Amino acid sequence: MKWAESRATALHGAMAGWGTAEDQLIRVIICANFKERQIIQETYKRMFNKGLIAHVESETSGNFKNILVAVLKCTHPKASVDYDKDCEDLKAAMDGLGTNEKAIIQIVAGKTPQQIETLKAKYQEKYGEDLYARIDDETWDWGMSMFCGANFRACMLGLMREPTERLACAVRDCMVGWGTDDTGLITLLVHLSERQRRDLVSKYCDIKNGGDLYKAIEADTNGDYKRALLALVKPPPQVWAEAIMSSMKGLGTSDNLLINWMCLAKERMDEVREHFTALDNRGLAKWIDGDCSNADYKDTLIRLANRRCERFSGQEVGLSIAPPISKEDAILKFTTTFNKLCKRRKQKADNIIPGEEDQQAMGNAFLYYGALSSCAPNLDIPGLWDLTNAVGFPPGDDGPDLVATFHEWDVSGTGEITWNDFVREMTTRINDPNHFEADPLPETIDGISIPDKPLGDAWKHVNHNASDEGYEKFDGGNGGDVPSPPPPAAPDMYAAFCDGSWKDVLSSVQPETDGAGLLSGLWGECVAAAVKVERTEDWQGRFPDAPVGLVIDYMNSLGHGDFQGAAEGKEQACAASL
């Protein structure tokens, strides 16, 4: 199953049938970036013929629903950012001053991870307190803060973390406490690239209640399931080494498995040997010598086990070619192959798909510049700039057009140009008349002119696809020239009572009565919601006491005991109408 389909399936499973798996919704939606959210929503619609946002709205409520919907709607960052005002609005929301909560949610939901870091730094500067710690403290302003709802606060904390930390914390939360969230672990750990595995294992050591990820999985799971999860987070050469040993361990040798694993590992056999020696200091070749009897068969496997391999970053993304000798060598192999394919496309008069050999040949350029990138073996924005200038089709500038080109190539939505992204883009260009009808690229060392065109800082200030469309404008009640927003919609007290946020809503509301002397307004609506739950639903196990009694007790605790009679009258009237 492809990455987007697995995410869509996980979300659908979290909402199908009775109840909703809120943790699964949080981990899948919050751990996705802007582009990934868009891809997930498109895939969800295609697979289940239903909009993801509409489904989430029907299965959740209160601020938890608001933040999930806001995050899903944020498929682009907000263009205009005023960090001072954002901090003031967040402060007001957390102090329970009645700020527009939906817009406050969008303050966080509409920011990139880099913008979130800037927001946290500005908040620390203005108020002398850590924004993340403020949200994380569930006892802060208990009964007043909008962040007291566990699911809502989990979403906020997730958005406040950088992407790798989000993933690490989500994995940890699947294993802490009683039981293991197997669905969550599987969802989070499949589809990780080799570099993402390394980053996850490293980050897991740093987070609160983290540590050694391998040991955490071993302690929480067992059997084949444990081995499968460990294989998803360990480096592939280590997994292959363990599998090769397993095929020879015990009584007899599973020759089919041994042959398959040895062939699979041959391109990285030097790393496999190292991991195998760590398991048993006799080493791989000696194990094979002691376990295999047929002379020719044994000799072949030993030669394979001793195979020398060049190490280079492209190995982990599927490149099997040796790294280019030089920059010129890499570009020359790219241009000759690209020209050959363009010529074939022009002669055929129909689209072509490059074969594996041609993909690998063009991969020399990807391999060279990917190895120099911050996200090696993939390409970052500076790497894309250098590569496109070298091969002869650079962006129009090193600012907006470079960033737009990068996101056009980044079909996978990972924020990096992966090997699959590169192959897909080259296939598109080969079949583009602007390329196959154009003059061929130089095919000699003398003809290659690789410009030494340093990249400036313009691209760092470009927020791709940023727009204020879909974001609310409001002044938080502070006046100024910006028009005040329309008053927020009246709270749905039934939803608030069911998700536990009703106390937050009513904490600063003065009770009132209608002409008949019955409790009215938001307090009256809350009593009506409690009556509905108490008389029509199985509430035991969900609430510590009878629902209506909880509302009246809370009202009395706030000093509104004079309205108890009005509340009891409202209860009787609502019960009679059911």
N, C-alpha and C positions, 0 to 999 in steps of 0.2 A: 504494500500500500504506500502511495506517495505521501510526502510530508503533509501537504495541505489536506489530503483526504483523511489521513490519520487524525489530524486536529479536528476536522469537521465531524468525524465519527465520534471522537471523544466528547465533543460538546453535545452532540445529539443524544448520546448515551447518558449524559449527565442530566438531561431534562426529560427523557422518555419515561413513560410509566408513572408510578406513584412517587411523589417526592422529587426533590431536586438535589443533586450533588454539588453544593455550592463550592466546595474546595476545587473540584474539577473545573468549574467555570472560571474560577479565579486564576488557577495556574495556567490554563491555556490562553486566556484572553490577555492577562497582564504580562505574561512572558513574551508576547508577540510585539514586534515593532509596527510602525505605521503601515508599511507595505504588506507585511505578513497578515495584518488584520484584514486588509482589503482582499488578499488572495483567499483567506479562510472564508470570508463572507461569500465570495463568488462561488467557491467550491461547495459551501453549505447549501446555497440556493440550487446549484446544479444537482447535488446528490439527494436532497430531501424535499425539493420543490417548496421550500419555505424560507422566508427571510430569517437570518440568524437574530437580528435585532428584535424582530416581532416575537420570535420564540422566547428570547430572554425576557422580554417585557411581560410575557404571559406567565412566566415561571418564577419571577422574582418580584420584590416589592421594596418600597422605601428607598433609603439612600443607597442600599446595595444595588438595587435595580438602576438607579440613576447613574452610579459611577460605571457600571458595566456598559450601559448604553452609551454613555459619554465617551468611554474609551473606544468602543466599536465604531462610533461615528467619527472619531478623530483619525481619519486616514491621511491627514496631512498636518504638519505643525502650524501653529498660529503665526501669522506674519509679524504683527506688531506686538511686542512684548515690553511691558512696563514692570520691571521687577520690584520696584519700590511699592507700587500699588498692589501688585500680586501679594506681596508680603503682608501689607496692611489688611487686605481682604481675607487672607488665610488666618491671620491673627484674630480678626473679628469673628470669623466662623468658629474657630476653636474656643473662643471665649463665650460662645452662645449668645451673640448679640443680634441674631436674626438676619444675618447677611444672606443674600440669595445663594442657597446651597448648591443649586445646579450649576451656577456660573463658577462658584468656587471649585467644584469638582473639575470643571473644564480648565481651570488654571493649571492643574497638574496634568490632566489627561491630554492636553494639547501641546505638551512640551517634549522635546527630544531628551534623551538621557543627559546630553551635554547641558541643555537648558535647565534641567532639574538640578544639576550640580551648581549652576550659577544661582538658581533660586535659593538653594540651601545656604550657600555662602552669604547671600544678601540678607537672608533672614537672621543668620547668626550675627551679622554686622549690625543690623538694626535693633535687634531685641536681646542679643547676648545669650541666646539659647539655641540648642540644636533642634531644627525642625523635625528631623526624623525621630529623635528621642521624645519630643513632645507628642507626636502622634502615637508612638509605641507605648507610651505610659497610659495603660488602660484605666488607671485610677485618677488621672488628671481631671479635675472638675467633674467628678462622677455625677451623672444625672443631668449635666448641663451640656457637655461637649457633644458635637455631632459625631465624633469618632469613637463613641463608646460601643457601637455595634461591631461585633467581632468580625463579621464578613466584610463590612465596609472598611474597617481599619486595616484588615489584611490587604485589601486592594490598594489603599493609600500607601501602605508600607512597601508593597511591591513596586509601585510606580516610583517611589523615592529611591529605590536601589538601582545600581548600574546593572546592565543586562545579565552579566555572568553571575552576579550575586543574586539576582532574582531567581535564576535557574537553580543555584546551589541551595538557596533557602527553601524553594519549592520541593526539591528532592528531600531535604532534611525533614520537612513537615510531613512527608509521606511515611516517615519511619519513627518519629518521636512518639512517645506515649504508648498507649495500649494498641496493639494490632499494627498492621501494615497496610497502607493504601496501595495495593498492587496495581490497580488501574492507573493511578497517578504515576507510579514509578515507570511503568511501561511507556506511558505517554511521553514522559519527560526524557527518557533515556534513549529511545529509538531515534534514528535519523541524526545522531550527533556526528559531526566530522571528527577526524582524529585530533585536530587542534582544539575543538570545543571540548573534547574529552579531557585533554590535558588541562585546559583552563578550568573546567569544572572541578577536577580532582584537586587542583591547587587552591581554588577559591573555597572549597568545602573545608579545608584545613583552617581557614581564617574566620569563618562565620561563627556566631554564637551557637553553642551546642553542636558544632560541626565536628571536625577531626579527620580521621582517616576514612575516606569514603568506602574503600574496599572492606574494611573491618565493619563499618556500619551495615553494609549490605549483607555480609556474612552473618552478622549477629541477628538480623531481622528476617532472613529467608533461609531456605534449605533446598537440597536436592538439585535437580536439573534447572529449576527456576532460578536458584541462586547463581549457578554457573552461567546461565543465560544473561542475567543482569550484569554480572561481573564482566562478561565478554563485551557488553555494550559500553563499558567505561574504561576498560584497559586498552593499552596500545595494541593494535592488531598483531605485531610481531610477538608480543607476549602471549596473546591468545593462541596463536598458531603453535608456539613452542609448547604450551600446555597440552594442546590437542595432539601434537605429534607424540609427546610422551605418553599420553593416555592411550593412543593406538598401539603402543608397544608394551604398556604396563600390564602386569598380571600374567595369567596363563595364556600363552599364545600371543600372536601379533595379528592385528586386523590389517592385512596388507592393503586392502582397498582404501581404507581410511588413511593409512600411512602414505600411500602414493598420492592421494588427493591433497592432503595437507602439505606434503613436500612440494608438489607442483604449485599450489596456491602461494606458498611462501618463498618461491625461488627468487623473486626480484628483490627480496629484502632478507636474504638468508643470513647475512652477517649479523643483523639485529636479532634474528631468531636464534642463532647460535649463542649469543650473549645471554638471552633470556633462558635458554635451555640449560646453559652452564650454571645459571643462578639457581635452577631447580635441582640440578645434579652435577657436581663438579667433574664427573667423567666426560661430559660433553656429548654432543649429538652424534658425532661420527662413531664414537666408541659404543654408544647405545645401539646404533644400527648394526655395527659389526658383531655385537653379541646377540642380537635378536633375529637377524636374517641369515638364512643358511645358503640359499642359492647364490653361487659365486657372482654370476653376471648381474643378477638383480641387486645383490648387496653392493657390488662395486659401483653400479649406477647411482644408487642412493647415497653412498658415501661421497662420490664426486659432487653430487648435488648439494649435500650437506656442507661441503667445503667450498662451495662456489663463492667467489669474490664478487661483491656488489659495490658499485659506487653509491655513496649516500648523497641524496639531494632532496630538496624539499618537495619536489613534484611527485615523488613516489607515493605519498599518502593520498593523492587525489586521482591516481590512475595513470599517471604518465610513466611509461616504461622505457623511454629513450634516455640515453646518457645525457647529462647536462652539457650544454654547448660550451665549446672551448673558449669563446669570446663573445662579446656583444655583436661583432660583425658576423660571426658564424651563425649566431641565432637569427639575426635579421635576414641573412642570405637564404637560409633554409626556409624561412617563412615566405619571403617574396617569391622564390622559385615555385614553391608549392601553391601559393595563392594564385600566381599567374597561370599555372597549369590548369587549375580548377576553373578559373574564369574563362580560359580558352575553351575548355570542355563544355562549360555552360553555354557559351555563345554558339558553338557548333551544334549542340544538341537542341537548342531552342526550347528547352524545358528545364524546370528546376532540377538541381542535382543535390545529393547529400554526400559530403566528403566521407571517404572510407576511413577505417581506423588508422591505416598507415599515413594517410594525408593529414588526419587530425593530429597525430603525434608529431609529424614534421612541422606543422604550423605551431605546435605546442612549444617549440624551442623558444619562441619569443615570449610566450606566457611563462615558461619556466624561468627564463633569465630575469625578467622584470618582477615576476612574482616572488622570487627568492630575495629581492631587495625591498619588498614591501613590508609594512608593519604587521600585516596579517598573513605573512608567508605561510603556505605557498600560493595563496590567492592574491589578487590585485587590489590595492587601495587606490584612492584618487591620484596621488602622485605617481604611482606605478602605471596607471592607465595613461596619464599624460605623457610619461616617458615612452611607453610602448607605441602609442598612436603617432607620436612625432617621429619615432624611429622608422616605423613601417610605411609612413607616407600618407596617412589620413588623419591628421590631428583635428581636435575640436577648433571652433572658430576663435576661442579665447580661453584663458586659464581661469575664468571665473564662472559665470552662469552657464555657458555652453559646455564647459568641461564637466560641471556637476550634473547637467542635464544628460550628457552623454553617459556618464557613469551610471546614473539611475536607469537609463534606457538599456544598458548592458546587463544590469543587475536584475534579471528576470526572476531569479530565485528569491529576491527580497531579503537577502541576508545582510546587506550592507557591505558586501565584498563581491568582487568579480570572481566567481568560482570557475573551475575548469569547465563545467557544463555550460555556464553562462558564456564563456569564451567561445566554445565550439558552436553554440547556438548563434552567436553574433557573427562569427565568420561564415557560417552557412547562409545567413541572411545577406551578408555583403556579397558573397560569391554570386548569388542569384539576383543581385540588384544591378540594373543596367548602368547605373552610375559607376559601377566598378567593372563589370565584364565588358562594357562598351568603351571604357576609358583606356588610355595608354597603359601598357604593362609597367609594373614596378621594376626597378633595376635588379639585374640578376648576376652582377659581378661585384667582386670586392671593390674594384675601382669605381663602379657606378653607384655604389651605396654611399649616400651622404647622410650620416646620422647627426642631426643638429644637436648641438649642446645648448639646449634652450631651457634654462633653469625655471622651475615653477615658482611663481610668486605666492603671496598670501591671499590673493583675491578669492580663491575657492573656499577658504575658511569662513568667509563672511556671507556665503550664499546658503540660504535655507531653502533647499529644493522643494518645490511644490507648496511652499508656504502660502497661506491665505487666511483671511479673517472670516471667510464664508463659513457659516454654520456655528460661529462662536458668538455668544451673547455679549452685548455691551452694557455695562452698568457702572455706577459710580459708588456703589457700596454705601450710599447715604451720606457721603462726605461733601456733597455739593459740587460746584465746579460747572464747567461749560458742557460737560457730557450729559445728555438727557438721562433722566432717571429711568430705570427699567420699569415695565409694568409690574404691579404687585404680584408676588408669587401666588401660584394657584393654591387653593385651600388644600390642606393635607388630607389624604385618604386615611381616615382614622381606623377603618377596618384593617387596611394593609399595615398601618403603623402598629396596631395592637398585635397583629399576628407576627410581625418581625421584631417586636420588642422595642421599637423606637418611640412608642407613644409617650413615655415619660419625658423624653427629650422635647417632644412637641408641646406638652402641656406644662412643663416646669415653670414657665414665665407667663402663663395665660390665666387671667382672672375669671373664675366661674361666673356665670350669669343665668338668669331664669327667664322663661317666656311668660306670656300673659296668664297661663294656667298654673304658674308657679313651679313648672318642671325645669330641671336643669337643661340648658340649651347651649348653643355655640359648640366649640370644639370639645368641651367637657361632656356635653350632652351626646355628641356624636360618638365619643369614646365609650360612654355607658351603653349606647345602642349597639356598638360593635361587640362589646363584652357580652351583652345579652345574647346576641346572635351566636357567638362562639359557644357560650355556656349551654344554650338550648338546642343547637342544631349540629354541634360538632363533638368529636371525642377529644375533649380538652385535657383530660387527666394524663399526666406525663409530660405535657407541654407547658403547664403552668403550675406553680407551687401551691396555689389555692384557687378557689372559685373566681373566675374572671371578673365578675362585677365587684366582688369584695376587694379585689386587688386595686381596682380603680378608686373605690371609695376610701380605702385605707391610704392610698397615696395622696388623695385630695386632702384628707385630714392631716397628713404629715406635713403638708405645705401650709397649714394654718387656715384651711377653708372649711372647718367643721360646721360652720353655719349653713352650708349648702348640702349637708348630708340628707336631710329630708327631701330636698328637691331632687337629689340623685336617686333616692329610693323610689320616689314617685315616677321618675323617668324610667327606671327599671321595670316597674309594674306596667306602665303604658306600653313599652316596647315588647314585653313578654305577651301582652294581650293581643298585640297586632300580628304576632307570628303564627 
